């Protein structure tokens, strides 16, 4: 913990948007926030298989151990300071806008919403993929797409019901999907060396660099929980604790099951996406395999549900600031949920379900990484511009410490950029494709300015001045 700073007169932070309908009992508390963050970042141990295939057990576990230290922990510390100092609607969008102005705040929101295109169509598809392993009938015709649309609709309704419903749902889903992996951790040591022979190599072609990128993907998204700051109980105290606790929970949920399967002697070359179901059957029989596949459905549902809560607050905050039409600022009179933004985003994501998106990890990491860099820059800029801003949680080391905090995440982002030059999408490198999407933010800003000049959009409010 950083030492207590010398006394400074408190300078009021930017006014936090509150609602008379939001009472302490209807707000997110610590453990529901930890559970919601878990789903925004992880969704369980699913997705770690290719890391072990590409890097082997020893290096794979090392990657899973170092990635949160180099990638997640700096992010959690940055989020702890900014979310406790400025617990505003829109979270990271509000911080970047306050630090660097309207244009960069708009770009931060653009990057996050563009990244959601590659993320949000995946989770209902993941739900359907696990469902069809239990009930193949759903794989026929358009039945899977209809189930995906139903997942989107149910999650939209849960989110309109309020953040407390989403947080409580996330907490129960966390326990349910973690139970099969806890059983693997308990049972796998009883099969020490039992699977060293007889397992056939998988068809996965992921190498160690690809495994590292997958690990980064599995550990990203910590800032998503900050967009609901005004709907969290005592955010100045709750956010720093929730971020650090969530980093620990996610890291343990990845490393322990992998380490115990290592004891069984199962060759790393046998691992591939979806292998956890077969491994559960190997150590616990058909019942555990069924439970783990059902947990995969819960993972897809829980991730989509929690991220709807996060992303829907961006249009809300932007509309309140005059950057989007005021209709997106409409909220439910009882739950305060931004129902117009939720429905608009849900319709957009539902339209993407039939397009067959693959998990474009390189682009996802690149776009998310750029938005993360803006957040680290906001941390430094606010340290310089508003040194007397009240910070209940403070990254140690002054301006230098705040500047160095983003170094490791930036280096890892550089790795994804180098990787993006090797992969092809739509006849171009993933890097160039990602850069086009990133550059689209400037075009979107220009369109917004034209709409504002023509009177179709109200002028945006100025960011809060420095203290």
Kinemage of the C-alpha trace (Angstrom):
@kinemage 1
@onewidth
@group {chain A} dominant
@subgroup {mainchain}
@vectorlist {calphas} color= white
{ca unk a 1} P 0.000 0.000 0.000
{ca unk a 2} L 1.280 3.511 -0.756
{ca unk a 3} L 2.179 5.682 2.196
{ca unk a 4} L -0.243 8.386 3.189
{ca unk a 5} L 0.386 11.603 1.234
{ca unk a 6} L 1.009 14.894 2.943
{ca unk a 7} L -2.112 16.905 3.646
{ca unk a 8} L -3.419 18.930 0.727
{ca unk a 9} L -6.601 20.978 0.522
{ca unk a 10} L -9.261 18.906 -1.152
{ca unk a 11} L -10.339 20.118 -4.580
{ca unk a 12} L -13.812 18.902 -5.536
{ca unk a 13} L -13.835 16.384 -8.358
{ca unk a 14} L -16.141 16.629 -11.336
{ca unk a 15} L -19.774 16.421 -10.288
{ca unk a 16} L -20.918 12.821 -10.385
{ca unk a 17} L -24.205 12.199 -12.108
{ca unk a 18} L -26.583 10.814 -9.536
{ca unk a 19} L -30.187 9.745 -9.629
{ca unk a 20} L -32.793 10.178 -6.993
{ca unk a 21} L -34.039 6.675 -7.829
{ca unk a 22} L -30.680 5.104 -6.988
{ca unk a 23} L -30.662 4.121 -3.335
{ca unk a 24} L -27.801 2.377 -1.511
{ca unk a 25} L -29.806 -0.864 -1.456
{ca unk a 26} L -30.183 -0.829 -5.262
{ca unk a 27} L -26.479 -0.332 -5.951
{ca unk a 28} L -23.696 -2.810 -6.635
{ca unk a 29} L -21.690 -3.834 -3.589
{ca unk a 30} L -18.254 -5.445 -3.374
{ca unk a 31} L -18.840 -9.121 -4.191
{ca unk a 32} L -21.452 -8.604 -6.919
{ca unk a 33} L -19.016 -6.081 -8.476
{ca unk a 34} L -16.168 -8.618 -8.231
{ca unk a 35} L -18.392 -11.238 -9.902
{ca unk a 36} L -19.489 -8.836 -12.652
{ca unk a 37} L -15.840 -7.865 -13.260
{ca unk a 38} L -14.944 -11.578 -13.404
{ca unk a 39} L -17.378 -12.039 -16.291
{ca unk a 40} L -16.337 -8.831 -18.045
{ca unk a 41} L -12.725 -10.048 -17.991
{ca unk a 42} L -12.741 -13.818 -17.863
{ca unk a 43} L -15.917 -15.855 -17.752
{ca unk a 44} L -14.032 -18.823 -16.328
{ca unk a 45} L -11.180 -21.126 -17.302
{ca unk a 46} L -12.597 -21.714 -20.776
{ca unk a 47} L -10.289 -20.450 -23.541
{ca unk a 48} L -6.963 -21.327 -21.881
{ca unk a 49} L -6.463 -24.598 -23.787
{ca unk a 50} L -4.524 -23.147 -26.721
{ca unk a 51} L -2.136 -21.390 -24.324
{ca unk a 52} L -0.973 -24.785 -23.009
{ca unk a 53} L -0.823 -26.263 -26.507
{ca unk a 54} L 1.346 -23.424 -27.754
{ca unk a 55} L 3.653 -22.981 -24.756
{ca unk a 56} L 3.543 -26.278 -22.865
{ca unk a 57} L 2.658 -26.665 -19.196
{ca unk a 58} L 5.613 -24.925 -17.558
{ca unk a 59} L 5.781 -21.926 -19.870
{ca unk a 60} L 1.981 -21.826 -20.157
{ca unk a 61} L 1.577 -21.523 -16.398
{ca unk a 62} L 4.374 -18.938 -16.378
{ca unk a 63} L 2.465 -16.937 -19.018
{ca unk a 64} L -0.740 -17.217 -16.992
{ca unk a 65} L 1.165 -16.044 -13.913
{ca unk a 66} L 3.125 -13.184 -15.493
{ca unk a 67} L 0.343 -11.774 -17.675
{ca unk a 68} L -1.735 -10.536 -14.716
{ca unk a 69} L 1.406 -9.070 -13.112
{ca unk a 70} L 2.546 -7.240 -16.266
{ca unk a 71} L -0.824 -6.582 -17.930
{ca unk a 72} L -3.631 -6.763 -15.363
{ca unk a 73} L -2.088 -5.443 -12.140
{ca unk a 74} L -0.879 -2.121 -13.654
{ca unk a 75} L -4.337 -1.717 -15.187
{ca unk a 76} L -6.049 -2.494 -11.878
{ca unk a 77} L -3.872 0.074 -10.064
{ca unk a 78} L -4.617 2.723 -12.699
{ca unk a 79} L -8.333 1.957 -12.504
{ca unk a 80} L -8.197 2.035 -8.714
{ca unk a 81} L -6.908 5.621 -8.710
{ca unk a 82} L -9.103 7.032 -11.476
{ca unk a 83} L -12.328 5.270 -10.458
{ca unk a 84} L -11.947 6.380 -6.834
{ca unk a 85} L -11.049 9.965 -7.806
{ca unk a 86} L -13.663 10.382 -10.571
{ca unk a 87} L -16.528 7.891 -10.099
{ca unk a 88} L -18.480 9.291 -13.050
{ca unk a 89} L -21.000 7.726 -15.420
{ca unk a 90} L -19.124 6.295 -18.387
{ca unk a 91} L -15.980 5.484 -16.390
{ca unk a 92} L -12.921 5.498 -18.636
{ca unk a 93} L -14.683 7.685 -21.228
{ca unk a 94} L -15.256 10.351 -18.558
{ca unk a 95} L -11.624 10.196 -17.356
{ca unk a 96} L -10.096 10.579 -20.829
{ca unk a 97} L -12.532 13.361 -21.707
{ca unk a 98} L -11.762 15.269 -18.511
{ca unk a 99} L -8.004 14.871 -18.956
{ca unk a 100} L -7.651 15.486 -22.699
{ca unk a 101} L -10.891 17.011 -23.973
{ca unk a 102} L -13.974 16.062 -25.973
{ca unk a 103} L -12.207 14.666 -29.056
{ca unk a 104} L -10.145 12.113 -27.135
{ca unk a 105} L -13.075 11.204 -24.910
{ca unk a 106} L -15.067 10.479 -28.055
{ca unk a 107} L -12.210 8.329 -29.405
{ca unk a 108} L -12.089 6.349 -26.160
{ca unk a 109} L -15.790 5.534 -26.446
{ca unk a 110} L -15.419 4.747 -30.162
{ca unk a 111} L -12.604 2.265 -29.546
{ca unk a 112} L -14.591 0.491 -26.836
{ca unk a 113} L -17.783 0.224 -28.879
{ca unk a 114} L -15.906 -0.952 -31.992
{ca unk a 115} L -14.130 -3.600 -29.939
{ca unk a 116} L -17.533 -4.731 -28.652
{ca unk a 117} L -18.469 -5.751 -32.215
{ca unk a 118} L -15.779 -8.430 -32.134
{ca unk a 119} L -16.626 -9.482 -28.587
{ca unk a 120} L -20.368 -9.373 -28.130
{ca unk a 121} L -21.388 -11.566 -31.081
{ca unk a 122} L -19.126 -14.295 -29.681
{ca unk a 123} L -20.765 -14.919 -26.312
{ca unk a 124} L -24.272 -15.953 -27.460
{ca unk a 125} L -22.515 -18.082 -30.095
{ca unk a 126} L -20.434 -19.647 -27.311
{ca unk a 127} L -23.644 -20.353 -25.375
{ca unk a 128} L -25.131 -22.104 -28.432
{ca unk a 129} L -21.915 -24.045 -29.115
{ca unk a 130} L -22.007 -25.625 -25.648
{ca unk a 131} L -25.782 -26.126 -25.813
{ca unk a 132} L -25.481 -28.137 -29.045
{ca unk a 133} L -22.947 -30.427 -27.361
{ca unk a 134} L -25.676 -31.302 -24.878
{ca unk a 135} L -28.660 -31.168 -27.258
{ca unk a 136} L -27.565 -31.596 -30.927
{ca unk a 137} L -31.123 -30.720 -32.060
{ca unk a 138} L -30.252 -27.026 -31.704
{ca unk a 139} L -27.523 -27.294 -34.374
{ca unk a 140} L -30.082 -27.852 -37.149
{ca unk a 141} L -31.081 -24.960 -39.398
{ca unk a 142} L -31.511 -21.567 -37.753
{ca unk a 143} L -32.316 -22.926 -34.304
{ca unk a 144} L -28.916 -21.906 -32.938
{ca unk a 145} L -29.311 -18.332 -34.183
{ca unk a 146} L -32.751 -18.130 -32.573
{ca unk a 147} L -31.278 -19.305 -29.255
{ca unk a 148} L -28.567 -16.636 -29.614
{ca unk a 149} L -31.226 -13.971 -30.170
{ca unk a 150} L -33.041 -15.251 -27.063
{ca unk a 151} L -29.831 -14.899 -25.026
{ca unk a 152} L -29.475 -11.298 -26.218
{ca unk a 153} L -33.110 -10.547 -25.357
{ca unk a 154} L -32.955 -12.097 -21.871
{ca unk a 155} L -29.722 -10.257 -21.031
{ca unk a 156} L -31.239 -6.978 -22.249
{ca unk a 157} L -34.251 -7.491 -19.967
{ca unk a 158} L -32.029 -8.387 -16.986
{ca unk a 159} L -30.037 -5.211 -17.561
{ca unk a 160} L -33.167 -3.075 -17.793
{ca unk a 161} L -34.132 -4.593 -14.428
{ca unk a 162} L -31.074 -2.864 -12.930
{ca unk a 163} L -27.436 -3.325 -11.937
{ca unk a 164} L -28.285 -5.173 -8.730
{ca unk a 165} L -30.035 -7.904 -10.738
{ca unk a 166} L -27.038 -8.165 -13.077
{ca unk a 167} L -24.581 -8.260 -10.164
{ca unk a 168} L -26.533 -10.912 -8.239
{ca unk a 169} L -26.941 -13.027 -11.394
{ca unk a 170} L -23.199 -12.772 -12.031
{ca unk a 171} L -22.417 -13.883 -8.475
{ca unk a 172} L -24.551 -17.036 -8.715
{ca unk a 173} L -23.270 -17.861 -12.202
{ca unk a 174} L -19.695 -17.498 -10.904
{ca unk a 175} L -20.277 -20.164 -8.257
{ca unk a 176} L -22.092 -22.487 -10.670
{ca unk a 177} L -19.529 -22.409 -13.486
{ca unk a 178} L -16.570 -22.547 -11.072
{ca unk a 179} L -17.836 -25.741 -9.414
{ca unk a 180} L -16.815 -28.137 -12.257
{ca unk a 181} L -13.292 -26.681 -12.363
{ca unk a 182} L -13.057 -26.943 -8.584
{ca unk a 183} L -13.959 -30.629 -8.987
{ca unk a 184} L -11.156 -31.016 -11.578
{ca unk a 185} L -8.686 -29.444 -9.134
{ca unk a 186} L -9.756 -31.965 -6.463
{ca unk a 187} L -9.953 -35.085 -8.673
{ca unk a 188} L -7.043 -34.635 -11.123
{ca unk a 189} L -4.265 -35.384 -8.547
{ca unk a 190} L -5.819 -38.856 -8.040
{ca unk a 191} L -4.996 -39.570 -11.716
{ca unk a 192} L -1.302 -38.698 -11.446
{ca unk a 193} L 0.447 -39.876 -14.632
{ca unk a 194} L -2.629 -41.777 -15.811
{ca unk a 195} L -3.009 -39.996 -19.146
{ca unk a 196} L 0.638 -39.836 -20.249
{ca unk a 197} L -0.019 -42.311 -23.073
{ca unk a 198} L -2.884 -42.759 -25.462
{ca unk a 199} L -3.906 -39.118 -25.957
{ca unk a 200} L -3.779 -38.032 -29.593
{ca unk a 201} L -2.241 -34.670 -30.583
{ca unk a 202} L -4.708 -31.865 -31.324
{ca unk a 203} L -4.983 -29.935 -34.567
{ca unk a 204} L -4.214 -26.593 -32.898
{ca unk a 205} L -1.499 -24.526 -34.611
{ca unk a 206} L -1.122 -21.892 -31.875
{ca unk a 207} L 2.518 -21.174 -30.932
{ca unk a 208} L 3.998 -19.521 -27.852
{ca unk a 209} L 3.433 -15.970 -29.172
{ca unk a 210} L -0.148 -16.850 -30.043
{ca unk a 211} L -0.524 -18.342 -26.573
{ca unk a 212} L 0.676 -15.085 -25.018
{ca unk a 213} L -1.831 -13.078 -27.073
{ca unk a 214} L -4.610 -15.450 -26.016
{ca unk a 215} L -3.529 -14.971 -22.414
{ca unk a 216} L -3.673 -11.188 -22.870
{ca unk a 217} L -7.150 -11.577 -24.346
{ca unk a 218} L -8.198 -13.724 -21.376
{ca unk a 219} L -6.930 -11.065 -18.955
{ca unk a 220} L -8.305 -7.909 -20.579
{ca unk a 221} L -11.428 -5.873 -19.902
{ca unk a 222} L -10.807 -4.631 -16.363
{ca unk a 223} L -11.966 -1.112 -17.185
{ca unk a 224} L -15.415 -2.274 -18.310
{ca unk a 225} L -16.693 -2.322 -14.736
{ca unk a 226} L -15.941 1.392 -14.261
{ca unk a 227} L -18.697 2.647 -16.584
{ca unk a 228} L -21.338 2.016 -13.882
{ca unk a 229} L -19.521 4.033 -11.210
{ca unk a 230} L -22.556 6.033 -10.128
{ca unk a 231} L -24.449 2.771 -9.568
{ca unk a 232} L -21.829 1.275 -7.210
{ca unk a 233} L -22.111 1.629 -3.440
{ca unk a 234} L -19.235 3.760 -2.046
{ca unk a 235} L -17.254 3.628 -5.335
{ca unk a 236} L -14.177 5.402 -3.922
{ca unk a 237} L -13.628 2.464 -1.568
{ca unk a 238} L -15.284 -0.394 -3.463
{ca unk a 239} L -13.557 -0.079 -6.854
{ca unk a 240} L -9.897 -0.434 -5.775
{ca unk a 241} L -10.744 -3.434 -3.595
{ca unk a 242} L -12.888 -5.060 -6.298
{ca unk a 243} L -10.219 -4.666 -9.001
{ca unk a 244} L -7.428 -6.217 -6.908
{ca unk a 245} L -9.676 -9.030 -5.685
{ca unk a 246} L -10.894 -9.782 -9.215
{ca unk a 247} L -7.298 -9.980 -10.530
{ca unk a 248} L -6.556 -12.583 -7.851
{ca unk a 249} L -9.720 -14.609 -8.476
{ca unk a 250} L -9.228 -14.674 -12.264
{ca unk a 251} L -5.556 -15.670 -11.958
{ca unk a 252} L -6.357 -18.539 -9.576
{ca unk a 253} L -9.231 -19.740 -11.772
{ca unk a 254} L -6.812 -20.047 -14.716
{ca unk a 255} L -3.714 -21.486 -13.054
{ca unk a 256} L -5.040 -24.095 -10.577
{ca unk a 257} L -6.990 -26.285 -13.064
{ca unk a 258} L -4.078 -26.224 -15.534
{ca unk a 259} L -1.538 -27.103 -12.840
{ca unk a 260} L -3.587 -30.067 -11.596
{ca unk a 261} L -4.099 -31.432 -15.136
{ca unk a 262} L -0.309 -31.262 -15.558
{ca unk a 263} L -0.083 -33.871 -12.785
{ca unk a 264} L -2.109 -36.343 -14.873
{ca unk a 265} L 0.614 -36.486 -17.525
{ca unk a 266} L -1.761 -35.490 -20.334
{ca unk a 267} L 0.505 -34.232 -23.169
{ca unk a 268} L 0.298 -30.501 -23.839
{ca unk a 269} L -0.007 -31.316 -27.551
{ca unk a 270} L -3.456 -32.811 -26.825
{ca unk a 271} L -4.911 -29.478 -25.716
{ca unk a 272} L -7.134 -27.449 -28.048
{ca unk a 273} L -10.159 -25.189 -27.794
{ca unk a 274} L -12.950 -27.116 -26.062
{ca unk a 275} L -10.653 -29.726 -24.490
{ca unk a 276} L -11.824 -28.962 -20.959
{ca unk a 277} L -15.007 -30.959 -21.592
{ca unk a 278} L -13.016 -34.080 -22.504
{ca unk a 279} L -10.642 -33.565 -19.572
{ca unk a 280} L -13.587 -33.316 -17.178
{ca unk a 281} L -14.859 -36.631 -18.532
{ca unk a 282} L -11.415 -38.189 -18.067
{ca unk a 283} L -11.086 -37.276 -14.385
{ca unk a 284} L -14.722 -37.259 -13.264
{ca unk a 285} L -16.825 -39.171 -15.749
{ca unk a 286} L -19.899 -38.181 -17.805
{ca unk a 287} L -21.568 -36.229 -14.998
{ca unk a 288} L -18.611 -33.854 -14.550
{ca unk a 289} L -18.321 -33.508 -18.325
{ca unk a 290} L -22.007 -32.532 -18.453
{ca unk a 291} L -21.503 -30.002 -15.639
{ca unk a 292} L -18.505 -28.431 -17.383
{ca unk a 293} L -20.325 -28.123 -20.710
{ca unk a 294} L -23.283 -26.554 -18.872
{ca unk a 295} L -20.766 -24.205 -17.240
{ca unk a 296} L -19.682 -23.148 -20.731
{ca unk a 297} L -23.240 -22.038 -21.413
{ca unk a 298} L -23.250 -20.081 -18.138
{ca unk a 299} L -19.909 -18.503 -19.083
{ca unk a 300} L -21.192 -17.217 -22.429
{ca unk a 301} L -24.422 -15.957 -20.861
{ca unk a 302} L -22.669 -14.345 -17.895
{ca unk a 303} L -20.070 -12.540 -20.022
{ca unk a 304} L -22.688 -11.132 -22.372
{ca unk a 305} L -24.945 -10.109 -19.484
{ca unk a 306} L -22.194 -8.259 -17.591
{ca unk a 307} L -20.821 -6.535 -20.697
{ca unk a 308} L -24.258 -5.249 -21.707
{ca unk a 309} L -24.271 -3.414 -18.371
{ca unk a 310} L -20.846 -1.933 -19.118
{ca unk a 311} L -21.181 -0.914 -22.772
{ca unk a 312} L -24.694 0.547 -22.402
{ca unk a 313} L -23.377 3.271 -20.068
{ca unk a 314} L -21.180 4.730 -22.827
{ca unk a 315} L -24.067 5.977 -25.040
{ca unk a 316} L -25.798 7.169 -21.863
{ca unk a 317} L -22.829 9.268 -20.734
{ca unk a 318} L -22.161 10.556 -24.265
{ca unk a 319} L -25.798 11.625 -24.667
{ca unk a 320} L -25.661 13.421 -21.320
{ca unk a 321} L -22.568 15.264 -22.602
{ca unk a 322} L -24.242 16.229 -25.886
{ca unk a 323} L -22.169 13.888 -28.067
{ca unk a 324} L -25.098 11.643 -29.003
{ca unk a 325} L -28.836 12.351 -29.411
{ca unk a 326} L -30.606 12.900 -26.091
{ca unk a 327} L -32.786 9.834 -26.640
{ca unk a 328} L -29.853 7.669 -25.478
{ca unk a 329} L -29.947 9.439 -22.110
{ca unk a 330} L -33.395 8.057 -21.271
{ca unk a 331} L -33.388 5.798 -18.207
{ca unk a 332} L -35.917 3.526 -16.555
{ca unk a 333} L -37.808 5.495 -13.869
{ca unk a 334} L -37.280 2.825 -11.174
{ca unk a 335} L -34.025 1.012 -12.003
{ca unk a 336} L -32.192 3.939 -13.676
{ca unk a 337} L -31.072 1.536 -16.409
{ca unk a 338} L -30.438 3.269 -19.787
{ca unk a 339} L -33.090 1.228 -21.570
{ca unk a 340} L -32.830 2.990 -24.937
{ca unk a 341} L -29.061 2.422 -25.106
{ca unk a 342} L -29.499 -1.199 -23.972
{ca unk a 343} L -32.120 -1.941 -26.628
{ca unk a 344} L -30.206 -0.158 -29.414
{ca unk a 345} L -26.966 -2.008 -28.661
{ca unk a 346} L -28.786 -5.337 -28.205
{ca unk a 347} L -30.392 -4.990 -31.644
{ca unk a 348} L -27.001 -4.216 -33.199
{ca unk a 349} L -25.288 -7.183 -31.539
{ca unk a 350} L -28.190 -9.519 -32.433
{ca unk a 351} L -27.798 -8.539 -36.089
{ca unk a 352} L -24.191 -9.747 -35.952
{ca unk a 353} L -25.029 -13.250 -34.708
{ca unk a 354} L -25.532 -14.769 -38.159
{ca unk a 355} L -22.340 -13.362 -39.654
{ca unk a 356} L -20.136 -16.144 -38.312
{ca unk a 357} L -17.559 -13.934 -36.618
{ca unk a 358} L -14.446 -15.718 -35.442
{ca unk a 359} L -12.656 -14.539 -32.336
{ca unk a 360} L -10.288 -12.022 -33.920
{ca unk a 361} L -7.986 -11.858 -30.922
{ca unk a 362} L -5.250 -9.819 -32.579
{ca unk a 363} L -7.638 -7.023 -33.614
{ca unk a 364} L -9.490 -7.191 -30.309
{ca unk a 365} L -6.264 -6.824 -28.314
{ca unk a 366} L -5.037 -4.034 -30.620
{ca unk a 367} L -8.204 -1.922 -30.346
{ca unk a 368} L -8.624 -2.536 -26.630
{ca unk a 369} L -4.917 -1.819 -26.098
{ca unk a 370} L -5.235 1.580 -27.782
{ca unk a 371} L -8.138 2.522 -25.517
{ca unk a 372} L -6.099 1.327 -22.522
{ca unk a 373} L -3.149 3.518 -23.540
{ca unk a 374} L -5.474 6.541 -23.546
{ca unk a 375} L -6.522 5.665 -19.988
{ca unk a 376} L -2.908 5.458 -18.801
{ca unk a 377} L -2.262 8.824 -20.492
{ca unk a 378} L -5.299 10.249 -18.683
{ca unk a 379} L -3.797 9.064 -15.381
{ca unk a 380} L -0.575 10.988 -16.067
{ca unk a 381} L -2.272 14.094 -17.488
{ca unk a 382} L -4.596 14.371 -14.496
{ca unk a 383} L -1.627 13.993 -12.138
{ca unk a 384} L -0.026 17.011 -13.862
{ca unk a 385} L -3.142 19.145 -14.425
{ca unk a 386} L -4.984 18.364 -11.194
{ca unk a 387} L -2.383 17.539 -8.555
{ca unk a 388} L -4.791 18.460 -5.731
{ca unk a 389} L -7.619 16.238 -6.975
{ca unk a 390} L -8.777 14.078 -4.053
{ca unk a 391} L -7.546 10.528 -4.725
{ca unk a 392} L -8.736 8.047 -2.053
{ca unk a 393} L -6.493 5.466 -3.721
{ca unk a 394} L -3.219 6.670 -5.218
{ca unk a 395} L -0.631 4.898 -7.367
{ca unk a 396} L 2.707 5.383 -5.565
{ca unk a 397} L 5.698 7.181 -7.077
{ca unk a 398} L 4.209 10.515 -8.078
{ca unk a 399} L 4.065 11.490 -11.758
{ca unk a 400} L 7.027 9.217 -12.539
{ca unk a 401} L 5.326 6.216 -10.953
{ca unk a 402} L 2.100 6.942 -12.833
{ca unk a 403} L 4.070 7.255 -16.089
{ca unk a 404} L 5.964 3.982 -15.636
{ca unk a 405} L 2.799 2.091 -14.737
{ca unk a 406} L 1.706 1.829 -18.356
{ca unk a 407} L 5.094 0.696 -19.687
{ca unk a 408} L 4.565 -3.081 -19.557
{ca unk a 409} L 1.027 -2.980 -21.010
{ca unk a 410} L 2.342 -0.770 -23.848
{ca unk a 411} L 5.150 -3.258 -24.593
{ca unk a 412} L 2.687 -6.148 -24.683
{ca unk a 413} L 0.476 -4.088 -27.002
{ca unk a 414} L 3.506 -3.733 -29.280
{ca unk a 415} L 3.649 -7.522 -29.449
{ca unk a 416} L 0.083 -7.652 -30.730
{ca unk a 417} L 0.961 -5.021 -33.353
{ca unk a 418} L 3.899 -7.123 -34.565
{ca unk a 419} L 1.657 -10.191 -34.679
{ca unk a 420} L -0.987 -8.263 -36.613
{ca unk a 421} L 1.390 -7.858 -39.568
{ca unk a 422} L 1.468 -11.653 -40.019
{ca unk a 423} L -2.287 -12.367 -40.111
{ca unk a 424} L -4.609 -11.651 -43.033
{ca unk a 425} L -8.208 -10.412 -42.894
{ca unk a 426} L -10.220 -9.427 -45.986
{ca unk a 427} L -7.083 -9.405 -48.107
{ca unk a 428} L -5.073 -7.154 -45.781
{ca unk a 429} L -3.008 -7.583 -42.653
{ca unk a 430} L -4.830 -7.610 -39.324
{ca unk a 431} L -2.745 -4.573 -38.347
{ca unk a 432} L -3.947 -2.506 -41.306
{ca unk a 433} L -7.532 -3.653 -40.775
{ca unk a 434} L -7.329 -2.668 -37.116
{ca unk a 435} L -5.794 0.715 -37.979
{ca unk a 436} L -8.663 1.427 -40.379
{ca unk a 437} L -11.153 0.730 -37.600
{ca unk a 438} L -9.200 2.913 -35.165
{ca unk a 439} L -8.996 5.722 -37.730
{ca unk a 440} L -12.747 5.499 -38.202
{ca unk a 441} L -13.085 7.307 -34.877
{ca unk a 442} L -11.843 10.540 -36.449
{ca unk a 443} L -14.358 10.127 -39.280
{ca unk a 444} L -17.155 9.511 -36.775
{ca unk a 445} L -16.108 12.664 -34.907
{ca unk a 446} L -16.289 14.647 -38.173
{ca unk a 447} L -19.803 13.350 -38.860
{ca unk a 448} L -20.838 14.315 -35.336
{ca unk a 449} L -19.494 17.829 -35.871
{ca unk a 450} L -21.457 18.147 -39.144
{ca unk a 451} L -24.641 17.042 -37.376
{ca unk a 452} L -23.984 19.541 -34.599
{ca unk a 453} L -23.357 22.351 -37.096
{ca unk a 454} L -26.612 21.523 -38.922
{ca unk a 455} L -28.579 21.653 -35.656
{ca unk a 456} L -29.446 17.929 -35.649
{ca unk a 457} L -27.295 17.381 -32.561
{ca unk a 458} L -27.013 19.609 -29.518
{ca unk a 459} L -23.623 21.091 -28.734
{ca unk a 460} L -21.545 19.016 -26.329
{ca unk a 461} L -20.764 20.180 -22.856
{ca unk a 462} L -17.219 21.169 -22.023
{ca unk a 463} L -15.239 18.777 -19.837
{ca unk a 464} L -14.777 19.741 -16.208
{ca unk a 465} L -11.881 22.197 -15.813
{ca unk a 466} L -8.740 21.208 -14.003
{ca unk a 467} L -8.695 21.756 -10.278
